Amino acid sequence: QVQLLESGGGLVQDGGSLRLSCAASGSFKSINNMAWYRQAPGKQRELVATISRDYTTNYTDSVKGRFAISRDNAKNAVYLQLNSLKSEDTAIYYCQFAVVRYSFREYSYWGQGTQVTVSS
């Protein structure tokens, strides 16, 4: 019914930048909260950033001032700009949307993940 497709990951040097994208396709009424998570090998999944429908943003402390989340409601998309990357940012990054179906019930959908690797 709904698919979230991610792109933009890759291998960069310490201090480099990447821009991640995630867009929803399928049938749904609207999208409320959008978020980015990441999971490094051997570690728990971590919430990185969120953005509400009114564009209110929140970030985990470790990425404040370096990452920026944004959204385009017309495109049903969320983006994550990653700047000043560090080796500890290496992880698989997942987008997550709170999708409102035509039944007005909210469901959580996840992207397939995109690998970000930072070489120190």
N, C-alpha and C positions, 0 to 999 in steps of 0.2 A: 504493500500500500504506500509506504513512504520509505524513501532511501536517502541517506546522507552520504555524499561522495566527497572525499577529501583529496587535496593535492597540495603541493608546495614544499614537501619535506626534501631533505637532501643532506649532503656532507659539506660542512663549512669549517673554516678555521676559527680559532679562538678570536673573539671580537667581531666576527662577521654577522651577517643578517640574513634572515629568511622571512618569507611571507606565506603563511598557510591560509588555505581557502577551504570552505565547506559549504555546500549547497544542497538543499532539499529538493527532491522531486517526488511526484505522486499526487495523491488527492488528500487534501486537508483544508481546514478552515483558516487557520492562522498559526503563528508560532509565538509563544511567549518568551520565556528565558532561553538564551543561548549560552553555551559554555564551552570552554576548552579544558580538557584534562590531559595529564601525561602520566606515563608509567615507565620507569627505568627498570632494567633487569634486576630482579631480586628485591624490588621495592613495591610498596603499595601504590595504587593509583592516587594521584594528587590532583586536586582542583587547582587550575592555574588562573583562570579568569572567567568572569561572567559578564553578560550584558543583557539588560532587561529590554522590554519592548519600547520603553521611553528613553533608551540609550544610557541608562545608569550603569556604570561599570564598577567592578571590584576585581582586585588582584591579590594573589598570595604575595607575602612580603618579599620573597626571594626574587620576584620578577618586576616589582614596582620600579618605574622609571626606565625600564628596558623593553618591556613588552607593551603592546597596545592592541586591545580588542575593539572591533568595530562590526557593524552589521548593515546590511542593505535589505530592507524589508521587501522592496519591489522584486528583488532577485532571490528572496528566501535564503540568504547567504550570511555567513559570519566569517570574519577574517581575524588572523592573529599575526601582527607584525612583531618579529623577534629581532631585537637589536642587541649589540654588545654581548653576543652569545658566549657562554662559558661551558666548559666541559661538563659541569653538573647539570646543564640543560639537556644533555643527551637523553633521549627517551622516545617512545612512541607517543605521538600526540593524537588525541581523539576529540572530535567535536560531539556535542550532545545538545539536542533541541528538545524543549517541552512543546510538543505539537498538539494543537487543539483539533480534534476531529469534527466532522459535521454533526456528530452526536453531542458536541460540546464537552466531551470528556477529554482530559489531557493525558497524553502518553509520552513516554520518554523514548527517543530514538538516538542511536549512536552511529557515528561514522566508522569506517573500517580501520582507521588509524593510518598515520603517516609518520615515517621514521625521520627524526632529526638527530644528526650526529655531529658533534662539535669536536674537532681535533685540537688538542692542546699542544 
